């Protein structure tokens, strides 16, 4: 198994949308905590959805950079 080169994954088209979605997920989770006395389930669901999609995008970025490193070397 080869090491991940995260500096290369930043060049991928998938990386920055993944980071943005991860930040959005953190926002939704923080919002859910802030309104925990009220109806927070919607924010938790949107946070989970955004986090799952962010993980898919970041995995695609890592895979894309791994493929680029393999073809360059």
C-alpha positions as CSV (number, residue, x, y, z in Angstrom):
1,X,0.0,0.0,0.0
2,X,1.4,3.4,-1.0
3,X,1.4,6.5,1.2
4,X,-1.1,9.2,0.5
5,X,0.3,12.4,-0.8
6,X,-2.2,15.0,0.4
7,X,-0.4,17.9,-1.3
8,X,-1.2,16.3,-4.6
9,X,-4.9,15.8,-3.7
10,X,-5.3,19.6,-3.3
11,X,-4.8,19.8,-7.1
12,X,-7.8,17.6,-7.7
13,X,-11.2,19.0,-8.8
14,X,-12.8,17.0,-6.0
15,X,-10.8,18.4,-3.1
16,X,-12.1,21.9,-2.6
17,X,-15.8,21.0,-3.0
18,X,-15.2,18.2,-0.4
19,X,-13.6,20.7,2.0
20,X,-16.4,23.1,1.5
21,X,-19.0,20.4,2.2
22,X,-17.1,19.3,5.3
23,X,-17.2,22.9,6.6
24,X,-20.9,23.0,5.8
25,X,-21.4,19.8,7.8
26,X,-19.5,21.3,10.7
27,X,-21.8,24.3,10.5
28,X,-24.9,22.2,10.6
29,X,-23.6,20.1,13.5
30,X,-22.7,23.2,15.5
31,X,-26.2,24.7,14.7
32,X,-27.8,21.5,15.9
33,X,-25.9,21.8,19.2
34,X,-26.9,25.4,19.6
35,X,-30.6,24.7,19.2
36,X,-30.5,21.4,21.0
37,X,-33.4,22.5,23.1
38,X,-35.6,22.8,20.0
39,X,-36.0,20.8,16.8
40,X,-32.4,20.0,16.0
41,X,-32.9,16.7,14.1
42,X,-33.1,18.5,10.7
43,X,-29.8,20.1,11.1
44,X,-28.2,16.8,12.3
45,X,-29.6,15.1,9.2
46,X,-28.3,17.8,6.8
47,X,-25.0,17.7,8.6
48,X,-24.7,13.9,8.2
49,X,-25.6,14.2,4.5
50,X,-23.1,16.9,3.9
51,X,-20.4,15.0,5.8
52,X,-21.0,11.8,3.9
53,X,-20.9,13.6,0.6
54,X,-17.7,15.4,1.7
55,X,-16.1,12.1,2.5
56,X,-17.0,10.8,-1.0
57,X,-15.5,13.9,-2.6
58,X,-12.3,13.7,-0.5
59,X,-11.9,10.0,-1.3
60,X,-12.3,10.8,-5.0
61,X,-9.6,13.5,-4.6
62,X,-7.2,11.1,-2.9
63,X,-7.9,8.5,-5.6
64,X,-7.5,11.0,-8.4
65,X,-4.1,12.2,-7.0
66,X,-3.0,8.6,-6.4
67,X,-3.8,7.8,-10.0
68,X,-2.0,11.0,-11.2
69,X,1.1,10.1,-9.2
70,X,1.1,6.5,-10.6
71,X,0.9,7.8,-14.2
72,X,3.6,10.4,-13.7
73,X,6.0,8.0,-12.0
